[in-house]
């Protein structure tokens, strides 16, 4: 469940939640080896971005103004037992358990 402010910003930035999900899934599937795909807010530019990081690198390595809202671990250990190393299936289903409330709270705190 999206909260109004974050939902509105997602629509402005990506046209829809579905397009955001498609973008995050595509970028997450393209990560070579271990890593993360992030939805973040750039607090300097006041905009949402989708970024990836390798291995266990934190999002701050992409820029000090990026604050993570949603991170998805795309390392094999996150999905290999249940999804038999089929990362796209994992990415498709992870959205069923995303904590939008937490992401919205962080967004509201960072972009009042």
C-alpha positions in Angstrom: 0.0 0.0 0.0 1.5 3.3 -1.1 1.1 6.4 0.9 0.0 9.6 -0.9 3.2 11.6 -0.9 5.5 8.7 -2.0 2.9 7.4 -4.4 2.5 10.8 -6.0 6.3 11.2 -6.3 6.7 7.7 -7.9 4.0 8.6 -10.4 5.8 11.9 -11.2 9.2 10.2 -11.5 8.3 6.9 -13.2 4.8 7.4 -14.6 3.4 4.6 -12.4 4.3 2.1 -9.7 4.2 -0.6 -12.4 6.9 1.2 -14.4 9.0 1.7 -11.3 8.7 -2.0 -10.5 9.7 -2.9 -14.2 12.7 -0.6 -14.0 13.9 -2.0 -10.6 13.4 -5.5 -11.8 15.3 -4.9 -15.0 18.2 -3.3 -13.3 18.2 -5.9 -10.6 18.2 -8.8 -13.1 21.2 -7.1 -14.9 23.4 -7.0 -11.8 26.4 -9.4 -12.4 27.0 -11.6 -9.4 26.1 -10.3 -6.0 24.6 -6.9 -5.3 21.6 -4.7 -4.6 19.0 -2.7 -6.4 17.7 0.4 -4.6 14.9 2.9 -4.8 16.4 6.0 -3.2 15.6 9.7 -2.8 18.3 12.2 -3.7 17.8 14.7 -0.9 19.7 17.4 -2.7 17.7 17.1 -6.0 14.5 16.0 -4.3 13.9 13.2 -6.7 13.6 9.5 -6.8 16.3 7.3 -8.4 16.9 3.6 -9.0 20.5 2.6 -8.5 22.4 -0.7 -8.2 25.5 -1.5 -6.1 27.8 -4.5 -6.4 28.4 -7.1 -3.7 27.8 -5.6 -0.2 28.6 -2.0 -1.3 26.3 0.5 0.5 24.2 3.0 -1.5 26.3 5.9 -0.2 29.0 4.7 -2.7 26.8 6.1 -5.4 26.5 9.5 -3.8 26.3 11.0 -0.3 22.9 12.6 -1.0 21.2 9.3 -1.7 18.9 7.9 1.0 17.6 4.4 0.6 13.9 3.8 0.6 13.7 0.2 -0.7 16.6 -2.2 -1.1 16.4 -5.6 -2.8 19.3 -8.0 -2.3 19.9 -9.7 -5.6 22.7 -11.9 -4.4 22.1 -15.7 -5.0 21.8 -16.4 -1.3 18.6 -14.2 -1.2 16.7 -16.4 -3.6 18.5 -19.6 -4.7 16.6 -22.1 -2.5 13.1 -20.9 -3.3 13.6 -19.7 -6.8 16.3 -22.1 -8.0 18.6 -19.3 -9.1 15.9 -17.7 -11.3 16.5 -14.1 -10.3 13.6 -12.6 -12.5 11.1 -14.8 -10.7 12.4 -13.7 -7.3 12.2 -10.0 -8.4 8.7 -10.5 -9.7 7.5 -11.9 -6.3 9.5 -9.8 -3.9 7.0 -6.9 -4.4 4.4 -8.9 -2.5 6.3 -8.3 0.7 7.8 -4.8 0.2 7.3 -2.6 3.2 5.8 0.5 1.6 4.9 2.0 4.9 8.5 2.1 6.0 9.6 3.5 2.6 6.9 6.2 2.9 8.0 7.1 6.4 11.6 7.5 5.4 10.5 9.5 2.3 8.4 11.8 4.5 11.2 12.3 6.9 13.8 13.2 4.2 11.4 15.2 2.0 8.9 16.9 4.2 
